[in-house]
Amino acid sequence: MLPIAIVTDTDSSLPAAVAAQYGIQQVPINIHFGQETFQASVDINDTEAFARIDRDGKLPTTSAPTPGQFARAYQAAFDAGAISILCFCVSSEISGTYNAALTACELLPDRDITVADSRTLSLGQGYMAIAAAEAVHRGASKEEAIAAAESLRERTHVYAALATLKYLAMSGRVGHLAAGMANLLNIKPILTVRNGKLDMLEKVRTQHKAWDRVVELTVESLGGHPIERMSIIHVNALDKAREFEVRLREHLSYPDDIITAEFTPGLSIHSGTGIVGVVVVAAE
């Protein structure tokens, strides 16, 4: 165990193998189907969540990890030999996770714990945790690791194309009539992270046109800079994610070893199944 441990939550969309590679501990978002509670990426994944949603015809609710869940994660890191902890949470604009992580610090008052609001989500957040972990492995101080993560955030862009408005209609965020018309007209909304929230950016007709627009937005966001990191995110759409990656590679040059990751249930139940997107970090 390095002297500084990195903690995040499962809204980071970090695959377990990637988190383990960097020694990052993830605290799970809670998913509630009625009286049943599941931990995202621990005992429920996107496939299982949407099988249940489609069977029940009802969306579950989500809740932030409790302060106790964070405190247990912190204590485990200290027990493993950490001297201090850096915790990167999903944007406080969409979740109470950041406040729960802060409250957990009060349960360990004599310990050195710093909690950061990532102001982003999915692998935008995950890459911040990775950047901090890499800095720590290089021998960086806690302040230097935080600076490395925050520098990366300013260069990160997230775009995704929804496959259907069905689930947004189930959540009440879009009217059923509007969702039905949008699906009938084959409209695919494009999402981005803006001001700490996952917001609708544009509406495009057909799946492939939406993907083409996501590619265009990604290229524009890079502004001619090389790609430092990149990942494909999806919800129950691995084959489509691979097809989308082929389209991206026609316009962008980037390494073969990119991350392909599930959005994870803490996020996906708010967007719906079939979503495909990209998270890209421009080099400095």
N, C-alpha and C positions, 0 to 999 in steps of 0.2 A: 504493500500500500504506500502510495506517495504521500507526502506530508499534507497536501491539499486534495481533498476529495471533491469530485464533481457530482452533483445531484441535479436531476431534472424531473419532469413528470411525463406521463405517456402521451400527452398531446404534442410532444416533440416528434412523434412518428419514427423514432429511432428503432430499427429492427434490433431484436435482442442481441444478435451476434455482433452488431456494430457497437452497441452500448458496452458489451463485454470487452470488445477489443480496446476501447478507450478507458475502461474502468469506470464508466458512468452508471450511476444507480438511478433507476426511474421509479417514481412513486405513481401508482396507478390512479387515474380518474375513475370515479365510481359510476356505474351504469345501473339504473333502477327500472326493472320491469315489475310494476306493482310493488309487492312486498319483498321481491327478490332483488338482491344486490350483487352485482358482479364487478370485478376489477378489470378494467380495460387492459388488454394485452397480457393478462395473467390467466384469467379463466373465461374470457370472452374475446373473440376477435371480430373483424368486420363481417366475415362470412356467417358466423354464428349469430351475430346481432341481427343481420338482415333476414336470416331465415326465420328468426323469432318474430321480427316486425311484420314480415309478410304473412306469417301464420296468424298472428294476433290482430293484424290490421290496425295496430296502434304503435306509436313511437314510445320508447322508454324515455326517461329523464336522465340527466347527468348531474353529478355534483362533484365539487372539488374534493381532493383528498382531505381528510380531516387533519387538524394539527397533530393528532396522535400518530397518524400514518407518517407524516413528515418527521416527527420526533423519533420514531422507531428507525427510519432510514438514516437520520443523522447519527443516532447512537450506534447503529451497526457500522457506520464509517469510522467513528471514533474507536470503537472496539477493535476494528481491523488495523488501527494504527495511525489514522489521520490526526493531524494537529488542528486543522481548520477545514471549513467546508465552504464551497461556492455552490449556490443553488440557483438554477435558471428556470423560471416559471413561464408558462403560457401567459400571453398578454392579459393584464388585469382588466382590459376592456371587455373581455368575453368570459371571464371566469373568476371565481373567488380563490383560485389556487394560490396566487401570490400572497394574499392576506393570510391564508391558512399556513403557508410556509413561514411567514413572518411570526405568526402567533406561536408556532412550534418552537421558535427560538427562545421564547419565554419559559418553556419547559426544560430548557438546558441553559440556564442563565450564565453559567461560568464558562461556556464554550464559545469558540471563535467561529461564528456562522454568518455569512453574508448572503442575502437573498436578493436576486436581481429580477426585475420585471423585464422579460425579453421584448415586450411590445410587439411580438409576432407569434407565430404558431407553426405547427408541423415542423418540417426540417429546417425552416428558417430559424426556429428555436433550437432544434437539434444541432444545427451547425454551430450555433453559439456555444453550446456545451462542448462540442468537439474541439472548437478553437481554444477554449479555455483548458481542456484536458491536454491538448498538444503543447500549449504554452507551459503547463505545469511539468510535463515530461521533459521539456527543455530546460527546466530549472527556474522558471519564472516565478516571481513573487505573486501573491494573490492580486495585488493591484495591477500587475502586468497582465495576468490572465484575464482579468475583467476587461482591461483595455483591448486585448486581442479579440475578445468576444464582441464588444461593442463596435469595434471597427468593422467587423464582418457584417453585423446587422445592417449597417448603412449601405452595404453593397449587395444585399440580398433581395431577390425579387421572386414573388410567388404568383403563378397564374394557373388556373384550372378551368376546365370546361365541364359543366354539369351534363349528365346524360338525361335527366328527367326532373320535372318539378313536382312529381308525385309526393315526395317526402317532405318538401317544403310546404306543400298543401296540408299534409298530415300534421305538421307542426303549427299551422296557422299563420306562417310567415307570408304565404301566398294563398289567395283564395282558390277554392277548388275549381271554380269556373275558369279563372284566369290560367290556372295550371293545366286544365284540360284543353283550353284553346292553344296554349303554348306547345303542348305535346302534339296536338293535332297539326299545328303548323311547323312542327319539328324545330322549334326554337331551342337553342342551347345557350343558356347564360354563361358568361365568362366571369370568374371570380378572381379577386386579387386581395392581398393584404394591404389595408389602407388605414392609417391612424389606429393601428393596433387591432383592427377588426377584419374579418373575412367579408368583403363587400362585393356586390354585383357591379361589374365594370361595364359590360356590354351584353347585348343579346344578338346572337348570330344564328342564321338558318343552317341547319344540318350539322351533323357531327364533324364531318371532315372540314367544313369551312370554319367551324369553331376551333378545331385543332390548328388549322392554318393561321388563324388569328392569334392563337396563343404563341405559336412560333414567331410570328411577326412582332408581338409585344415583347417576347424574350430577347429577340435580336435588338430591338430598339432600346430596351433597358440596359443592355450591355454597353451600348454606345461605343462600339469598336474595341472594348477591352477584352482581353482573353478571359476564359472561364477558369476560375479557381476551384470551384466545387459545383457539382450539379447532381440532381436526383429527380427521379420520376416518382410521383405519388399517384395512388389509385385506390378505389374502393371496389373490391370484388371484380376487378377488370384487368387482370394480369396480361391476358392476351392483347387487349386494347392498349395497355401501357407499352408493350413491346412494339406494337404497330406505330404508336405515337412516337416512340423513340427513334424508329427508322426515319420518320418524317423530320424530326429534329436534326438528325445527323446529316440530312441533305442540305441543311442551312448553317449548321454550327459544327465547329471542330472541338471535340472534347474527349477526355480519356475514356477508355473502355470500362474502367472499374467504377462506374457511377453506382449510386445506391438506388435500388427500386424498392419502394416501401409502401405498406398499407397506410392509409390516413390514420387509422385506429379509431375505435368506437367513440371516444370522447369528442371527436370532431365529426366523424362520418355520419352519425345519426342526424346531424344538423344540416348535412349537405345532400345525403342520399347515395344510393349505390350507383356504380357505373362511372363515377367521376374520375377523370384523368387529368393530371397536371404536372407542372415542373417547378422545381425550386432551383434557382441558379444564383451563384455568387460571382460577381465580377472581380477580377484580379485588380489589385491596387496599381 
